[in-house]
């Protein structure tokens, strides 16, 4: 699997810029996983943490699903890996495969893109039950950029621990 990562534009309107940065960070996570076997993707390279690259991919599938489908689109659906809403379960990738994790993540990314494109503006407002507050699509996109950027930092260390590969 080879991932193409497109540099975000330096000048664009707000929505185009948010889309581009979100896709940039999505592609960064995929790049960190390129060329690794299922066993390497499951490797917990920084004990005692149970975090793995595959666990991060599974977690981000849950994040995409929650923010775009459940919050913005108002879908009444469970998490991918937890009927009870336990986000931590996604991190346990010990029985998972690249195909399963990436299949779920890519499906959720496509749902997210569709929902964002269908929204009239970034000012669309939805209720986030977990926070007990209303949020805009703009905040959701910014939050996902933040979430990916933070976890891509984890992915940098995890990848280096697996095979020594470093870099963007």
C-alpha positions in Angstrom: 0.0 0.0 0.0 1.4 3.4 -1.0 -0.3 6.5 0.3 -0.3 9.8 -1.6 -0.2 12.8 0.7 -1.1 16.1 -1.0 0.3 19.3 0.6 -2.5 21.6 1.7 -2.8 24.9 -0.2 -1.2 28.0 1.1 -4.1 30.2 0.1 -7.7 29.0 -0.1 -11.1 29.7 1.4 -11.7 28.3 4.9 -13.6 25.2 3.9 -11.1 24.2 1.2 -8.3 24.7 3.7 -10.0 22.7 6.5 -10.7 19.8 4.0 -7.1 19.9 2.8 -5.6 19.8 6.2 -7.9 17.1 7.4 -7.0 15.0 4.3 -3.3 15.7 4.8 -3.4 14.4 8.4 -5.5 11.3 7.3 -2.9 10.5 4.7 -0.1 11.0 7.2 -1.6 8.3 9.4 -1.8 6.0 6.5 1.8 6.7 5.5 3.0 5.8 8.9 1.5 2.4 8.4 2.8 1.8 4.8 4.9 -1.2 4.2 4.3 -2.9 7.5 2.9 -6.4 8.1 -0.2 -7.0 10.3 2.1 -8.1 13.1 4.2 -5.0 12.9 1.1 -2.8 12.8 -0.1 -4.6 16.0 3.3 -4.2 17.7 3.1 -2.2 21.0 6.4 -0.6 20.7 6.5 1.5 23.8 5.6 -0.7 26.9 3.7 -0.5 29.2 1.5 1.3 26.7 -0.8 -1.0 24.6 -0.9 1.6 21.8 -0.1 0.4 18.3 -0.4 1.8 14.8 -3.3 -0.5 14.1 -5.0 0.6 17.3 -4.6 4.2 16.2 -6.3 3.5 12.8 -9.1 1.7 14.7 -9.4 4.7 17.1 -9.6 7.2 14.3 -12.4 5.2 12.6 -14.3 5.6 15.8 -13.5 9.3 16.0 -14.6 9.9 12.3 -17.8 7.9 13.0 -18.7 9.7 16.2 -18.1 13.3 15.0 -19.5 13.1 11.5 -22.1 10.4 11.5 -23.4 10.5 15.1 -23.0 14.2 15.9 -23.3 16.1 12.6 -25.5 13.7 10.8 -27.5 12.6 13.9 -27.2 8.9 13.1 -28.2 6.5 16.0 -25.4 4.0 15.5 -23.0 2.2 17.8 -19.2 2.5 17.7 -17.5 0.2 15.2 -15.8 -1.9 18.0 -18.0 -1.2 21.0 -21.7 -1.5 21.5 -21.3 0.1 24.9 -19.6 3.3 23.6 -16.1 2.4 25.1 -13.6 4.2 22.9 -10.7 2.4 24.5 -11.7 -1.0 23.0 -10.6 0.3 19.6 -7.0 0.6 20.8 -6.8 -3.2 21.4 -5.8 -4.3 17.9 -4.4 -7.7 19.1 -6.9 -9.7 17.0 -7.3 -7.1 14.2 -5.8 -7.1 10.7 -4.8 -4.3 8.3 -7.8 -5.2 6.1 -10.3 -5.0 8.9 -9.0 -1.8 10.5 -8.2 0.1 7.3 -11.5 -1.1 5.8 -13.5 0.4 8.7 -11.4 3.5 8.8 -11.6 4.2 5.1 -15.4 3.6 5.1 -15.8 6.1 7.9 -13.6 8.7 6.2 -15.8 8.4 3.1 -18.9 8.9 5.2 -17.3 11.9 6.8 -16.4 13.4 3.4 -19.9 12.9 2.1 -21.5 14.4 5.2 -19.2 17.4 5.1 -19.8 18.0 1.4 -23.5 17.8 1.9 -23.5 20.4 4.7 -24.6 23.9 3.6 -21.9 25.6 5.5 -19.4 25.3 8.3 -21.9 26.9 10.5 -24.1 23.8 10.6 -24.8 23.1 14.3 -25.4 19.8 16.0 -25.5 18.6 19.6 -22.6 16.7 21.1 -24.1 14.6 23.9 -20.8 13.7 25.4 -19.9 17.3 25.9 -23.5 18.4 26.5 -23.1 21.3 24.1 -23.9 22.3 20.6 -21.0 22.3 18.1 -20.5 23.6 14.6 -19.2 21.6 11.6 -16.2 24.1 11.7 -15.4 22.9 15.2 -15.8 19.3 14.3 -13.3 19.7 11.4 -10.9 21.6 13.5 -11.2 19.0 16.3 -10.5 16.2 13.9 -7.4 18.0 12.5 -6.2 18.3 16.1 -7.0 14.7 16.9 -5.1 13.4 13.8 -2.1 15.7 14.4 -1.9 14.5 18.0 -2.1 10.9 17.1 0.2 11.3 14.2 2.8 12.3 16.7 2.2 9.0 18.5 2.4 7.2 15.1 5.9 8.8 14.5 7.2 7.1 17.7 5.4 3.9 17.1 6.7 3.5 13.6 10.2 4.3 14.7 9.9 1.7 17.4 8.8 -0.9 14.9 11.4 -0.5 12.2 13.4 2.7 12.8 11.7 4.7 10.0 11.4 8.4 10.9 10.3 11.5 9.0 7.2 13.2 7.8 
